[in-house]
Amino acid sequence: MEFRRFGLGMVLEWRYQAAACALIPVAFHVVMYFVPESPRYLIEIDKHEKAVKAVTWLKRAKKSPHVVSMEISQVNNSKRDFGIFLWEITWGKFRILWSPLTFFHDL
């Protein structure tokens, strides 16, 4: 009576379960198609007009341009070199993952 442990398996066939599980990623990809790029990324690649549109959409600030300009100025002030930023992230993750491995390797 192993099948009774799984609630959905008592009601649906496996094909319907697989279809239900496939709908979630499909719906996610459809929704992500309509979400704009990150304003920070758009500013990094010198697409300032698209960045303003993205901030306006994300903040729902069509009638308040001062909010959009303040957000864009904050992004511009905190901007760092994107390559250095990625290097720091990847090197930090490498050190975090590699240190325990070398420790256990030496045991």
Phi, psi and omega per residue, in radians:
M1 nan 0.672 3.130
E2 -1.136 -0.534 -3.047
F3 -1.182 -0.304 -3.112
R4 -1.317 -0.279 3.118
R5 -1.218 -0.499 -3.073
F6 -1.786 1.910 -3.009
G7 -1.065 -0.787 -3.089
L8 -1.242 -0.485 3.136
G9 -1.178 -0.373 3.101
M10 -1.340 -0.417 -3.033
V11 -1.773 -0.700 -3.018
L12 -2.013 2.680 2.994
E13 -1.313 2.918 -3.093
W14 -1.156 -0.544 -3.137
R15 -1.137 -0.704 3.112
Y16 -1.218 -0.613 3.075
Q17 -1.132 -0.731 3.121
A18 -1.141 -0.691 3.107
A19 -1.130 -0.710 3.119
A20 -1.123 -0.685 3.115
C21 -1.248 -0.474 3.127
A22 -1.365 -0.404 -3.124
L23 -1.191 -0.551 -3.095
I24 -1.129 -0.891 3.100
P25 -1.144 -0.591 3.122
V26 -1.138 -0.786 3.111
A27 -1.096 -0.683 3.109
F28 -1.068 -0.782 -3.131
H29 -1.171 -0.607 3.091
V30 -1.150 -0.770 3.138
V31 -1.153 -0.728 -3.111
M32 -1.160 -0.366 3.092
Y33 -1.119 -0.550 -3.076
F34 -1.622 -0.158 3.127
V35 -1.440 2.281 -3.117
P36 -1.275 2.882 3.071
E37 -1.125 2.851 3.119
S38 -1.154 2.352 3.094
P39 -1.028 -0.628 3.122
R40 -1.092 -0.782 3.115
Y41 -1.113 -0.734 -3.134
L42 -1.122 -0.642 3.089
I43 -1.216 -0.641 3.121
E44 -1.078 -0.604 -3.121
I45 -1.723 0.320 3.050
D46 1.042 0.783 3.000
K47 -2.046 1.267 -3.018
H48 -1.199 -0.619 -3.141
E49 -1.125 -0.737 3.107
K50 -1.176 -0.580 3.103
A51 -1.134 -0.711 3.101
V52 -1.118 -0.743 3.109
K53 -1.113 -0.677 3.141
A54 -1.156 -0.758 3.117
V55 -1.134 -0.696 3.109
T56 -1.064 -0.737 3.140
W57 -1.218 -0.763 -3.083
L58 -1.210 -0.631 -3.121
K59 -1.584 -0.112 -3.065
R60 0.926 0.861 -2.984
A61 -2.062 0.856 -3.139
K62 -1.154 -0.582 -3.067
K63 -1.688 0.034 3.138
S64 -2.285 1.464 -3.110
P65 -1.184 -0.351 3.117
H66 -1.167 -0.548 3.089
V67 -1.167 -0.738 -3.135
V68 -1.151 -0.804 -3.129
S69 -1.132 -0.626 3.102
M70 -1.154 -0.722 3.136
E71 -1.146 -0.736 3.127
I72 -1.131 -0.692 3.124
S73 -1.176 -0.620 3.075
Q74 -1.131 -0.699 3.114
V75 -1.158 -0.728 3.125
N76 -1.120 -0.665 -3.131
N77 -1.236 -0.554 -3.099
S78 -1.667 0.132 -3.079
K79 -1.184 2.351 3.058
R80 -2.154 2.886 3.082
D81 -1.098 2.144 -3.011
F82 -1.132 -0.647 3.127
G83 -1.134 -0.750 3.115
I84 -1.137 -0.692 3.117
F85 -1.054 -0.813 3.117
L86 -1.143 -0.675 3.131
W87 -1.086 -0.755 -3.136
E88 -1.124 -0.714 3.141
I89 -1.134 -0.864 -3.078
T90 -1.178 -0.689 3.133
W91 -1.175 -0.659 3.097
G92 -1.120 -0.754 3.100
K93 -1.136 -0.674 3.123
F94 -1.057 -0.794 3.137
R95 -1.134 -0.698 -3.132
I96 -1.122 -0.716 -3.116
L97 -1.382 -0.589 -3.038
W98 -1.378 -0.598 -3.072
S99 -1.032 -0.864 3.098
P100 -1.122 -0.574 3.138
L101 -1.139 -0.735 3.121
T102 -1.194 -0.594 3.107
F103 -1.091 -0.854 -3.121
F104 -1.258 -0.442 3.103
H105 -1.184 -0.626 -3.116
D106 -1.332 -0.262 3.140
L107 -1.280 nan nan
